[in-house]
Amino acid sequence: MDFVLTSQGLTKNYGKFRALDGLSIHVPNGSIYGLIGRNGAGKTTLIRLICGLQEPDSGEYFIYGKRNSDADISAIRKRMGAVVETPSVYLGMSAEENLKMQYRVLGMPSFDGIRELLKLVDLDKAGRKHAGHFSLGMRQRLGIAVALCGNPDFLILDEPINGLDPQGIIEIRELILKLNRERKITVLISSHILEELSKLATHYGIIDSGKLVKEISSRELENAFRKSVTAEVTNTSALAETLDKMGVEYKILDETHAEIYAKINVTELALALSEKGCDIISLHENEESLESYFLDIVGGDNND
Ligand code: ATP
């Protein structure tokens, strides 16, 4: 597999406190990689290191195969855009002025592409309004547009939906999906809002106490989930006989309820049961969530 970012044994101490503890990560090219962890797990520290805002105490990381200690790592960092903590936008400037400022900082030869960027983040109609008067969602989208100046193909977003209202969350989600699918941008996104992340991510990395304890693709995760169906029937002994014949795993809960651990053909089951004079009253599919998977891995309560 082709990776945009990898690290080995990455360690960062703040005084005696070890914020990153031998962390190894693998972010596949073209992925939306969700970095999950409790408050204080080390997500922002990792992102700050990758962005070159801080140096690791030991270990190394590679961006597009270039080692962090290589002299020309800064040239590779030009392929990266990031919004770390709060979006860095000038509140006394309009969206367009902010982007022009960033173009100047990057030494871009012309302002070509600014209109398109404003349209992409849906700020083309914001006019002269200063960013200080924007909603939080607009400000976050402007921060992403600033990060996109210079056409990076790797975007890092640290908690991009924190504090946003439901509409703001949807807009950021759609923007990220568009950037990933249409512009083929790899996105590393940290979040503790797991339900939202599960609508986006193609891969996950679970970080706990400065270590990356699990990396898994959304497809693998889907297979790892133990899906079950709770069935309410008029007679669970008839159900047990039928499921035994079908070779399906199940657990009888009481005279009328059972848990079935497989995808079942409802028509086939209903027909077989009716031959035994048993009716299905209801079927309820239980699906494990990303949150319960996360808690299984890190243990305890998710007190984020
Ligand atoms: P959050 O979601 O709360 O931002 P996080 O996973 O991003 O959590 P980090 O911000 O990376 O976590 O912090 C990891 C740990 O390192 C925390 O315990 C934090 O208090 C500590 N820490 C972070 N920055 C510093 C610093 N500059 N000096 C001392 N300790 C720090």
py3Dmol code that shows the C-alpha trace and the ligand (Angstrom):
import py3Dmol

protein = """\
ATOM      1  CA  MET A   1       0.000   0.000   0.000  1.00  0.00           C
ATOM      2  CA  ASP A   2       1.078   3.525  -0.754  1.00  0.00           C
ATOM      3  CA  PHE A   3       1.265   5.758   2.350  1.00  0.00           C
ATOM      4  CA  VAL A   4       1.202   9.534   2.628  1.00  0.00           C
ATOM      5  CA  LEU A   5       2.327   9.500   6.247  1.00  0.00           C
ATOM      6  CA  THR A   6       4.033   6.870   8.376  1.00  0.00           C
ATOM      7  CA  SER A   7       5.824   7.077  11.695  1.00  0.00           C
ATOM      8  CA  GLN A   8       7.892   4.778  13.870  1.00  0.00           C
ATOM      9  CA  GLY A   9       8.428   5.031  17.603  1.00  0.00           C
ATOM     10  CA  LEU A  10       7.420   8.673  17.729  1.00  0.00           C
ATOM     11  CA  THR A  11       7.889  10.040  21.240  1.00  0.00           C
ATOM     12  CA  LYS A  12       7.247  13.486  22.653  1.00  0.00           C
ATOM     13  CA  ASN A  13       7.678  14.532  26.282  1.00  0.00           C
ATOM     14  CA  TYR A  14       6.458  17.682  27.961  1.00  0.00           C
ATOM     15  CA  GLY A  15       8.801  17.779  30.943  1.00  0.00           C
ATOM     16  CA  LYS A  16       8.274  14.454  32.702  1.00  0.00           C
ATOM     17  CA  PHE A  17       4.950  13.847  30.948  1.00  0.00           C
ATOM     18  CA  ARG A  18       5.086  11.559  27.913  1.00  0.00           C
ATOM     19  CA  ALA A  19       2.437  12.817  25.471  1.00  0.00           C
ATOM     20  CA  LEU A  20       3.471  10.478  22.616  1.00  0.00           C
ATOM     21  CA  ASP A  21       4.895   7.108  23.521  1.00  0.00           C
ATOM     22  CA  GLY A  22       6.478   5.266  20.600  1.00  0.00           C
ATOM     23  CA  LEU A  23       3.634   5.988  18.228  1.00  0.00           C
ATOM     24  CA  SER A  24       3.462   4.319  14.814  1.00  0.00           C
ATOM     25  CA  ILE A  25       0.898   5.416  12.239  1.00  0.00           C
ATOM     26  CA  HIS A  26       0.181   4.525   8.603  1.00  0.00           C
ATOM     27  CA  VAL A  27      -2.036   6.872   6.595  1.00  0.00           C
ATOM     28  CA  PRO A  28      -2.857   5.375   3.171  1.00  0.00           C
ATOM     29  CA  ASN A  29      -2.786   7.570   0.097  1.00  0.00           C
ATOM     30  CA  GLY A  30      -6.307   8.646  -0.869  1.00  0.00           C
ATOM     31  CA  SER A  31      -7.812   7.823   2.519  1.00  0.00           C
ATOM     32  CA  ILE A  32      -9.878   9.804   4.969  1.00  0.00           C
ATOM     33  CA  TYR A  33      -8.042   8.727   8.100  1.00  0.00           C
ATOM     34  CA  GLY A  34      -9.911   9.307  11.342  1.00  0.00           C
ATOM     35  CA  LEU A  35      -7.674   9.753  14.353  1.00  0.00           C
ATOM     36  CA  ILE A  36      -9.708   8.821  17.415  1.00  0.00           C
ATOM     37  CA  GLY A  37      -8.802   9.317  21.040  1.00  0.00           C
ATOM     38  CA  ARG A  38      -9.979  10.714  24.326  1.00  0.00           C
ATOM     39  CA  ASN A  39      -9.103  14.218  25.434  1.00  0.00           C
ATOM     40  CA  GLY A  40      -5.386  14.302  26.156  1.00  0.00           C
ATOM     41  CA  ALA A  41      -4.644  11.080  24.213  1.00  0.00           C
ATOM     42  CA  GLY A  42      -2.066  12.914  22.084  1.00  0.00           C
ATOM     43  CA  LYS A  43      -3.915  13.715  18.842  1.00  0.00           C
ATOM     44  CA  THR A  44      -2.981  17.390  18.684  1.00  0.00           C
ATOM     45  CA  THR A  45       0.608  16.659  19.736  1.00  0.00           C
ATOM     46  CA  LEU A  46       0.936  14.188  16.853  1.00  0.00           C
ATOM     47  CA  ILE A  47      -0.525  16.709  14.414  1.00  0.00           C
ATOM     48  CA  ARG A  48       1.778  19.463  15.685  1.00  0.00           C
ATOM     49  CA  LEU A  49       4.799  17.213  15.106  1.00  0.00           C
ATOM     50  CA  ILE A  50       3.733  16.261  11.592  1.00  0.00           C
ATOM     51  CA  CYS A  51       3.184  19.904  10.723  1.00  0.00           C
ATOM     52  CA  GLY A  52       6.674  20.749  11.948  1.00  0.00           C
ATOM     53  CA  LEU A  53       5.374  22.970  14.755  1.00  0.00           C
ATOM     54  CA  GLN A  54       7.223  20.811  17.307  1.00  0.00           C
ATOM     55  CA  GLU A  55      10.106  18.329  17.139  1.00  0.00           C
ATOM     56  CA  PRO A  56       9.834  14.735  18.381  1.00  0.00           C
ATOM     57  CA  ASP A  57      12.163  13.654  21.209  1.00  0.00           C
ATOM     58  CA  SER A  58      12.742  10.348  19.472  1.00  0.00           C
ATOM     59  CA  GLY A  59      11.380   8.270  16.622  1.00  0.00           C
ATOM     60  CA  GLU A  60      10.763   9.433  13.097  1.00  0.00           C
ATOM     61  CA  TYR A  61       8.045  10.062  10.579  1.00  0.00           C
ATOM     62  CA  PHE A  62       7.887  10.108   6.812  1.00  0.00           C
ATOM     63  CA  ILE A  63       5.707  12.320   4.630  1.00  0.00           C
ATOM     64  CA  TYR A  64       5.472  11.000   1.074  1.00  0.00           C
ATOM     65  CA  GLY A  65       8.482   8.867   1.976  1.00  0.00           C
ATOM     66  CA  LYS A  66      10.603  11.824   3.095  1.00  0.00           C
ATOM     67  CA  ARG A  67      12.073  11.482   6.597  1.00  0.00           C
ATOM     68  CA  ASN A  68      11.355  14.309   9.073  1.00  0.00           C
ATOM     69  CA  SER A  69      15.064  14.862   9.670  1.00  0.00           C
ATOM     70  CA  ASP A  70      15.839  15.286   5.943  1.00  0.00           C
ATOM     71  CA  ALA A  71      16.869  18.781   4.988  1.00  0.00           C
ATOM     72  CA  ASP A  72      14.218  19.119   2.273  1.00  0.00           C
ATOM     73  CA  ILE A  73      11.254  18.004   4.422  1.00  0.00           C
ATOM     74  CA  SER A  74       9.944  21.591   4.219  1.00  0.00           C
ATOM     75  CA  ALA A  75       9.610  21.241   0.440  1.00  0.00           C
ATOM     76  CA  ILE A  76       7.415  18.145   0.991  1.00  0.00           C
ATOM     77  CA  ARG A  77       5.392  20.028   3.613  1.00  0.00           C
ATOM     78  CA  LYS A  78       4.243  22.309   0.771  1.00  0.00           C
ATOM     79  CA  ARG A  79       2.091  19.366  -0.325  1.00  0.00           C
ATOM     80  CA  MET A  80       0.334  19.548   3.051  1.00  0.00           C
ATOM     81  CA  GLY A  81      -2.331  21.891   4.320  1.00  0.00           C
ATOM     82  CA  ALA A  82      -3.492  21.939   7.919  1.00  0.00           C
ATOM     83  CA  VAL A  83      -6.016  23.481  10.263  1.00  0.00           C
ATOM     84  CA  VAL A  84      -4.625  22.881  13.754  1.00  0.00           C
ATOM     85  CA  GLU A  85      -6.692  23.825  16.798  1.00  0.00           C
ATOM     86  CA  THR A  86      -8.453  27.076  15.757  1.00  0.00           C
ATOM     87  CA  PRO A  87      -8.438  28.111  12.073  1.00  0.00           C
ATOM     88  CA  SER A  88      -5.792  30.744  11.471  1.00  0.00           C
ATOM     89  CA  VAL A  89      -7.785  33.457   9.742  1.00  0.00           C
ATOM     90  CA  TYR A  90      -7.541  37.212  10.015  1.00  0.00           C
ATOM     91  CA  LEU A  91     -10.791  38.338  11.603  1.00  0.00           C
ATOM     92  CA  GLY A  92     -10.532  41.893  10.256  1.00  0.00           C
ATOM     93  CA  MET A  93     -10.388  40.674   6.653  1.00  0.00           C
ATOM     94  CA  SER A  94     -12.938  39.265   4.227  1.00  0.00           C
ATOM     95  CA  ALA A  95     -12.690  35.673   3.010  1.00  0.00           C
ATOM     96  CA  GLU A  96     -11.146  36.816  -0.260  1.00  0.00           C
ATOM     97  CA  GLU A  97      -8.614  39.070   1.490  1.00  0.00           C
ATOM     98  CA  ASN A  98      -7.644  36.173   3.758  1.00  0.00           C
ATOM     99  CA  LEU A  99      -6.940  33.946   0.784  1.00  0.00           C
ATOM    100  CA  LYS A 100      -4.975  36.697  -0.992  1.00  0.00           C
ATOM    101  CA  MET A 101      -2.895  37.098   2.146  1.00  0.00           C
ATOM    102  CA  GLN A 102      -2.145  33.370   2.209  1.00  0.00           C
ATOM    103  CA  TYR A 103      -1.259  33.393  -1.495  1.00  0.00           C
ATOM    104  CA  ARG A 104       1.256  36.176  -0.754  1.00  0.00           C
ATOM    105  CA  VAL A 105       2.683  34.244   2.217  1.00  0.00           C
ATOM    106  CA  LEU A 106       3.165  31.207  -0.034  1.00  0.00           C
ATOM    107  CA  GLY A 107       4.704  33.382  -2.756  1.00  0.00           C
ATOM    108  CA  MET A 108       2.137  32.299  -5.340  1.00  0.00           C
ATOM    109  CA  PRO A 109       2.708  34.093  -8.664  1.00  0.00           C
ATOM    110  CA  SER A 110      -0.931  35.207  -9.138  1.00  0.00           C
ATOM    111  CA  PHE A 111      -4.296  35.186  -7.418  1.00  0.00           C
ATOM    112  CA  ASP A 112      -5.601  32.583  -9.880  1.00  0.00           C
ATOM    113  CA  GLY A 113      -7.710  29.974  -8.168  1.00  0.00           C
ATOM    114  CA  ILE A 114      -9.015  32.164  -5.328  1.00  0.00           C
ATOM    115  CA  ARG A 115     -12.530  32.479  -6.832  1.00  0.00           C
ATOM    116  CA  GLU A 116     -12.661  28.722  -7.298  1.00  0.00           C
ATOM    117  CA  LEU A 117     -11.504  28.124  -3.716  1.00  0.00           C
ATOM    118  CA  LEU A 118     -14.153  30.485  -2.345  1.00  0.00           C
ATOM    119  CA  LYS A 119     -16.781  28.638  -4.359  1.00  0.00           C
ATOM    120  CA  LEU A 120     -15.486  25.266  -3.177  1.00  0.00           C
ATOM    121  CA  VAL A 121     -15.959  26.204   0.468  1.00  0.00           C
ATOM    122  CA  ASP A 122     -19.219  28.006  -0.278  1.00  0.00           C
ATOM    123  CA  LEU A 123     -17.937  31.447   0.701  1.00  0.00           C
ATOM    124  CA  ASP A 124     -18.133  33.015  -2.757  1.00  0.00           C
ATOM    125  CA  LYS A 125     -21.158  35.025  -1.677  1.00  0.00           C
ATOM    126  CA  ALA A 126     -19.667  36.244   1.603  1.00  0.00           C
ATOM    127  CA  GLY A 127     -18.533  39.443  -0.134  1.00  0.00           C
ATOM    128  CA  ARG A 128     -16.753  42.022   1.973  1.00  0.00           C
ATOM    129  CA  LYS A 129     -17.999  40.721   5.283  1.00  0.00           C
ATOM    130  CA  HIS A 130     -15.101  40.354   7.720  1.00  0.00           C
ATOM    131  CA  ALA A 131     -14.295  36.886   9.044  1.00  0.00           C
ATOM    132  CA  GLY A 132     -14.858  38.240  12.560  1.00  0.00           C
ATOM    133  CA  HIS A 133     -18.570  38.422  11.687  1.00  0.00           C
ATOM    134  CA  PHE A 134     -18.713  34.901  10.233  1.00  0.00           C
ATOM    135  CA  SER A 135     -20.477  31.988  11.898  1.00  0.00           C
ATOM    136  CA  LEU A 136     -18.158  29.346  13.389  1.00  0.00           C
ATOM    137  CA  GLY A 137     -18.888  27.056  10.426  1.00  0.00           C
ATOM    138  CA  MET A 138     -17.998  29.782   7.892  1.00  0.00           C
ATOM    139  CA  ARG A 139     -14.793  30.489   9.786  1.00  0.00           C
ATOM    140  CA  GLN A 140     -13.916  26.811   9.813  1.00  0.00           C
ATOM    141  CA  ARG A 141     -14.559  26.589   6.042  1.00  0.00           C
ATOM    142  CA  LEU A 142     -12.395  29.652   5.488  1.00  0.00           C
ATOM    143  CA  GLY A 143      -9.650  27.995   7.572  1.00  0.00           C
ATOM    144  CA  ILE A 144      -9.874  24.969   5.281  1.00  0.00           C
ATOM    145  CA  ALA A 145      -9.724  27.225   2.193  1.00  0.00           C
ATOM    146  CA  VAL A 146      -6.586  28.886   3.613  1.00  0.00           C
ATOM    147  CA  ALA A 147      -5.090  25.430   4.140  1.00  0.00           C
ATOM    148  CA  LEU A 148      -5.953  24.561   0.535  1.00  0.00           C
ATOM    149  CA  CYS A 149      -4.024  27.510  -0.915  1.00  0.00           C
ATOM    150  CA  GLY A 150      -1.054  26.063  -2.767  1.00  0.00           C
ATOM    151  CA  ASN A 151      -3.083  22.995  -3.806  1.00  0.00           C
ATOM    152  CA  PRO A 152      -1.952  20.480  -1.173  1.00  0.00           C
ATOM    153  CA  ASP A 153      -2.751  16.815  -1.690  1.00  0.00           C
ATOM    154  CA  PHE A 154      -2.638  16.011   2.029  1.00  0.00           C
ATOM    155  CA  LEU A 155      -4.952  17.890   4.374  1.00  0.00           C
ATOM    156  CA  ILE A 156      -4.819  17.680   8.169  1.00  0.00           C
ATOM    157  CA  LEU A 157      -7.818  18.806  10.173  1.00  0.00           C
ATOM    158  CA  ASP A 158      -7.699  18.870  13.969  1.00  0.00           C
ATOM    159  CA  GLU A 159     -11.219  18.573  15.426  1.00  0.00           C
ATOM    160  CA  PRO A 160     -12.827  20.447  12.488  1.00  0.00           C
ATOM    161  CA  ILE A 161     -16.409  20.091  13.694  1.00  0.00           C
ATOM    162  CA  ASN A 162     -15.966  21.032  17.337  1.00  0.00           C
ATOM    163  CA  GLY A 163     -18.635  23.497  18.389  1.00  0.00           C
ATOM    164  CA  LEU A 164     -20.450  23.501  15.035  1.00  0.00           C
ATOM    165  CA  ASP A 165     -24.233  23.318  14.743  1.00  0.00           C
ATOM    166  CA  PRO A 166     -25.794  20.383  12.813  1.00  0.00           C
ATOM    167  CA  GLN A 167     -25.915  22.352   9.536  1.00  0.00           C
ATOM    168  CA  GLY A 168     -22.280  23.434   9.980  1.00  0.00           C
ATOM    169  CA  ILE A 169     -21.287  19.802  10.567  1.00  0.00           C
ATOM    170  CA  ILE A 170     -23.038  18.665   7.378  1.00  0.00           C
ATOM    171  CA  GLU A 171     -21.290  21.389   5.344  1.00  0.00           C
ATOM    172  CA  ILE A 172     -17.842  20.405   6.631  1.00  0.00           C
ATOM    173  CA  ARG A 173     -18.612  16.718   6.031  1.00  0.00           C
ATOM    174  CA  GLU A 174     -19.669  17.388   2.428  1.00  0.00           C
ATOM    175  CA  LEU A 175     -16.622  19.554   1.842  1.00  0.00           C
ATOM    176  CA  ILE A 176     -14.245  16.876   3.142  1.00  0.00           C
ATOM    177  CA  LEU A 177     -15.914  14.197   1.011  1.00  0.00           C
ATOM    178  CA  LYS A 178     -15.725  16.440  -2.050  1.00  0.00           C
ATOM    179  CA  LEU A 179     -12.027  17.194  -1.472  1.00  0.00           C
ATOM    180  CA  ASN A 180     -11.285  13.514  -1.061  1.00  0.00           C
ATOM    181  CA  ARG A 181     -13.362  12.195  -3.946  1.00  0.00           C
ATOM    182  CA  GLU A 182     -13.029  14.941  -6.534  1.00  0.00           C
ATOM    183  CA  ARG A 183      -9.603  16.368  -5.760  1.00  0.00           C
ATOM    184  CA  LYS A 184      -8.119  13.086  -4.509  1.00  0.00           C
ATOM    185  CA  ILE A 185      -6.868  14.785  -1.350  1.00  0.00           C
ATOM    186  CA  THR A 186      -5.835  12.484   1.507  1.00  0.00           C
ATOM    187  CA  VAL A 187      -7.369  13.772   4.740  1.00  0.00           C
ATOM    188  CA  LEU A 188      -6.175  13.119   8.291  1.00  0.00           C
ATOM    189  CA  ILE A 189      -8.937  14.199  10.620  1.00  0.00           C
ATOM    190  CA  SER A 190      -8.910  14.070  14.391  1.00  0.00           C
ATOM    191  CA  SER A 191     -12.203  13.987  16.182  1.00  0.00           C
ATOM    192  CA  HIS A 192     -13.841  12.637  19.272  1.00  0.00           C
ATOM    193  CA  ILE A 193     -17.293  12.851  17.678  1.00  0.00           C
ATOM    194  CA  LEU A 194     -17.227   9.252  16.557  1.00  0.00           C
ATOM    195  CA  GLU A 195     -20.665   9.022  15.024  1.00  0.00           C
ATOM    196  CA  GLU A 196     -19.807  11.852  12.650  1.00  0.00           C
ATOM    197  CA  LEU A 197     -16.386  10.444  11.873  1.00  0.00           C
ATOM    198  CA  SER A 198     -17.934   7.109  10.953  1.00  0.00           C
ATOM    199  CA  LYS A 199     -19.855   8.875   8.151  1.00  0.00           C
ATOM    200  CA  LEU A 200     -16.587   9.931   6.543  1.00  0.00           C
ATOM    201  CA  ALA A 201     -13.586   7.849   7.423  1.00  0.00           C
ATOM    202  CA  THR A 202     -12.178   5.104   5.220  1.00  0.00           C
ATOM    203  CA  HIS A 203      -9.568   4.236   7.875  1.00  0.00           C
ATOM    204  CA  TYR A 204      -9.219   4.703  11.610  1.00  0.00           C
ATOM    205  CA  GLY A 205      -6.359   5.002  14.034  1.00  0.00           C
ATOM    206  CA  ILE A 206      -7.149   4.704  17.734  1.00  0.00           C
ATOM    207  CA  ILE A 207      -4.767   6.638  19.958  1.00  0.00           C
ATOM    208  CA  ASP A 208      -4.603   6.099  23.691  1.00  0.00           C
ATOM    209  CA  SER A 209      -2.040   7.443  26.182  1.00  0.00           C
ATOM    210  CA  GLY A 210       0.262   8.514  23.353  1.00  0.00           C
ATOM    211  CA  LYS A 211       0.231   5.136  21.590  1.00  0.00           C
ATOM    212  CA  LEU A 212      -1.537   4.102  18.417  1.00  0.00           C
ATOM    213  CA  VAL A 213      -3.310   1.043  19.743  1.00  0.00           C
ATOM    214  CA  LYS A 214      -5.237   0.023  16.626  1.00  0.00           C
ATOM    215  CA  GLU A 215      -5.381   0.824  12.924  1.00  0.00           C
ATOM    216  CA  ILE A 216      -8.310  -0.536  10.951  1.00  0.00           C
ATOM    217  CA  SER A 217     -10.060   0.229   7.670  1.00  0.00           C
ATOM    218  CA  SER A 218     -13.768   0.981   7.709  1.00  0.00           C
ATOM    219  CA  ARG A 219     -14.317  -2.202   5.685  1.00  0.00           C
ATOM    220  CA  GLU A 220     -12.440  -4.333   8.231  1.00  0.00           C
ATOM    221  CA  LEU A 221     -14.340  -2.591  10.999  1.00  0.00           C
ATOM    222  CA  GLU A 222     -17.626  -3.406   9.343  1.00  0.00           C
ATOM    223  CA  ASN A 223     -16.647  -7.105   9.286  1.00  0.00           C
ATOM    224  CA  ALA A 224     -15.376  -6.977  12.868  1.00  0.00           C
ATOM    225  CA  PHE A 225     -18.734  -5.792  14.127  1.00  0.00           C
ATOM    226  CA  ARG A 226     -20.773  -8.656  15.461  1.00  0.00           C
ATOM    227  CA  LYS A 227     -24.135  -8.000  13.914  1.00  0.00           C
ATOM    228  CA  SER A 228     -27.177  -9.484  15.541  1.00  0.00           C
ATOM    229  CA  VAL A 229     -30.939  -9.492  15.147  1.00  0.00           C
ATOM    230  CA  THR A 230     -33.342  -9.603  18.075  1.00  0.00           C
ATOM    231  CA  ALA A 231     -36.363 -11.663  17.067  1.00  0.00           C
ATOM    232  CA  GLU A 232     -39.712 -11.649  18.835  1.00  0.00           C
ATOM    233  CA  VAL A 233     -41.732 -14.760  17.953  1.00  0.00           C
ATOM    234  CA  THR A 234     -44.739 -16.595  19.352  1.00  0.00           C
ATOM    235  CA  ASN A 235     -42.669 -19.680  20.232  1.00  0.00           C
ATOM    236  CA  THR A 236     -38.884 -19.728  20.649  1.00  0.00           C
ATOM    237  CA  SER A 237     -38.616 -23.556  20.688  1.00  0.00           C
ATOM    238  CA  ALA A 238     -39.915 -23.613  17.125  1.00  0.00           C
ATOM    239  CA  LEU A 239     -37.463 -20.825  16.297  1.00  0.00           C
ATOM    240  CA  ALA A 240     -34.564 -22.772  17.862  1.00  0.00           C
ATOM    241  CA  GLU A 241     -35.417 -25.892  15.825  1.00  0.00           C
ATOM    242  CA  THR A 242     -35.582 -23.864  12.614  1.00  0.00           C
ATOM    243  CA  LEU A 243     -32.328 -21.986  13.268  1.00  0.00           C
ATOM    244  CA  ASP A 244     -30.573 -25.265  14.133  1.00  0.00           C
ATOM    245  CA  LYS A 245     -31.655 -26.620  10.752  1.00  0.00           C
ATOM    246  CA  MET A 246     -30.386 -23.452   9.053  1.00  0.00           C
ATOM    247  CA  GLY A 247     -27.058 -23.778  10.893  1.00  0.00           C
ATOM    248  CA  VAL A 248     -27.349 -20.299  12.353  1.00  0.00           C
ATOM    249  CA  GLU A 249     -25.876 -19.190  15.718  1.00  0.00           C
ATOM    250  CA  TYR A 250     -28.435 -17.826  18.216  1.00  0.00           C
ATOM    251  CA  LYS A 251     -29.280 -17.348  21.872  1.00  0.00           C
ATOM    252  CA  ILE A 252     -32.757 -17.815  23.355  1.00  0.00           C
ATOM    253  CA  LEU A 253     -33.541 -14.924  25.724  1.00  0.00           C
ATOM    254  CA  ASP A 254     -37.019 -16.044  26.926  1.00  0.00           C
ATOM    255  CA  GLU A 255     -40.148 -17.779  25.575  1.00  0.00           C
ATOM    256  CA  THR A 256     -40.697 -15.151  22.924  1.00  0.00           C
ATOM    257  CA  HIS A 257     -37.316 -13.479  22.335  1.00  0.00           C
ATOM    258  CA  ALA A 258     -34.051 -14.643  20.803  1.00  0.00           C
ATOM    259  CA  GLU A 259     -30.855 -13.080  19.556  1.00  0.00           C
ATOM    260  CA  ILE A 260     -29.708 -14.300  16.123  1.00  0.00           C
ATOM    261  CA  TYR A 261     -26.054 -13.790  15.172  1.00  0.00           C
ATOM    262  CA  ALA A 262     -26.215 -13.787  11.383  1.00  0.00           C
ATOM    263  CA  LYS A 263     -27.802 -12.077   8.445  1.00  0.00           C
ATOM    264  CA  ILE A 264     -30.969 -14.033   7.839  1.00  0.00           C
ATOM    265  CA  ASN A 265     -33.328 -14.381   4.943  1.00  0.00           C
ATOM    266  CA  VAL A 266     -36.514 -13.145   6.569  1.00  0.00           C
ATOM    267  CA  THR A 267     -38.899 -14.745   4.046  1.00  0.00           C
ATOM    268  CA  GLU A 268     -37.195 -18.130   4.370  1.00  0.00           C
ATOM    269  CA  LEU A 269     -37.328 -17.914   8.168  1.00  0.00           C
ATOM    270  CA  ALA A 270     -40.970 -16.774   8.222  1.00  0.00           C
ATOM    271  CA  LEU A 271     -42.026 -19.634   5.895  1.00  0.00           C
ATOM    272  CA  ALA A 272     -40.146 -22.268   7.904  1.00  0.00           C
ATOM    273  CA  LEU A 273     -41.636 -20.956  11.150  1.00  0.00           C
ATOM    274  CA  SER A 274     -45.191 -20.823   9.815  1.00  0.00           C
ATOM    275  CA  GLU A 275     -44.923 -24.565   9.056  1.00  0.00           C
ATOM    276  CA  LYS A 276     -44.409 -25.019  12.797  1.00  0.00           C
ATOM    277  CA  GLY A 277     -47.288 -22.655  13.646  1.00  0.00           C
ATOM    278  CA  CYS A 278     -44.912 -19.958  14.891  1.00  0.00           C
ATOM    279  CA  ASP A 279     -45.258 -16.284  13.874  1.00  0.00           C
ATOM    280  CA  ILE A 280     -42.634 -13.560  13.781  1.00  0.00           C
ATOM    281  CA  ILE A 281     -43.871 -10.547  15.750  1.00  0.00           C
ATOM    282  CA  SER A 282     -40.856  -8.303  15.173  1.00  0.00           C
ATOM    283  CA  LEU A 283     -37.223  -8.317  14.033  1.00  0.00           C
ATOM    284  CA  HIS A 284     -34.783  -5.692  15.198  1.00  0.00           C
ATOM    285  CA  GLU A 285     -31.274  -5.351  13.769  1.00  0.00           C
ATOM    286  CA  ASN A 286     -28.614  -4.426  16.328  1.00  0.00           C
ATOM    287  CA  GLU A 287     -25.458  -2.895  14.952  1.00  0.00           C
ATOM    288  CA  GLU A 288     -22.345  -2.213  16.947  1.00  0.00           C
ATOM    289  CA  SER A 289     -21.221   1.377  16.669  1.00  0.00           C
ATOM    290  CA  LEU A 290     -17.768   2.842  16.182  1.00  0.00           C
ATOM    291  CA  GLU A 291     -18.134   4.141  19.722  1.00  0.00           C
ATOM    292  CA  SER A 292     -18.630   0.687  21.239  1.00  0.00           C
ATOM    293  CA  TYR A 293     -15.706  -0.648  19.181  1.00  0.00           C
ATOM    294  CA  PHE A 294     -13.552   2.233  20.451  1.00  0.00           C
ATOM    295  CA  LEU A 295     -14.550   1.504  24.044  1.00  0.00           C
ATOM    296  CA  ASP A 296     -13.785  -2.198  23.550  1.00  0.00           C
ATOM    297  CA  ILE A 297     -10.257  -1.256  22.472  1.00  0.00           C
ATOM    298  CA  VAL A 298      -9.419   1.457  25.005  1.00  0.00           C
ATOM    299  CA  GLY A 299     -11.653   0.221  27.818  1.00  0.00           C
ATOM    300  CA  GLY A 300     -13.696   2.236  30.299  1.00  0.00           C
ATOM    301  CA  ASP A 301     -16.067   5.101  29.678  1.00  0.00           C
ATOM    302  CA  ASN A 302     -15.778   7.478  26.797  1.00  0.00           C
ATOM    303  CA  ASN A 303     -15.715  10.659  28.837  1.00  0.00           C
ATOM    304  CA  ASP A 304     -14.835  12.998  25.960  1.00  0.00           C
TER     305      ASP A 304
END
"""
ligand_1 = """\
31
ATP
P -7.662 17.133 23.098
O -8.775 16.500 22.341
O -8.032 17.459 24.508
O -6.959 18.253 22.387
P -5.423 15.519 22.393
O -5.572 14.060 22.142
O -5.296 16.404 21.210
O -6.600 15.973 23.316
P -2.939 16.647 23.223
O -3.378 18.064 23.084
O -1.997 16.123 22.223
O -4.164 15.675 23.352
O -2.291 16.493 24.666
C -1.732 15.270 25.131
C -1.289 15.485 26.552
O -0.151 16.344 26.570
C -2.328 16.128 27.448
O -2.280 15.498 28.707
C -1.899 17.566 27.555
O -2.262 18.110 28.794
C -0.395 17.472 27.414
N 0.175 18.661 26.741
C -0.140 19.096 25.517
N 0.597 20.186 25.189
C 1.386 20.439 26.264
C 2.386 21.435 26.564
N 2.693 22.367 25.682
N 2.970 21.369 27.782
C 2.664 20.411 28.663
N 1.742 19.440 28.457
C 1.108 19.452 27.281
"""
view = py3Dmol.view(width=600, height=400)
view.addModel(protein, "pdb")
view.setStyle({"model": 0}, {"cartoon": {"style": "trace"}})
view.addModel(ligand_1, "xyz")
view.setStyle({"model": 1}, {"stick": {}})
view.zoomTo()
view.show()
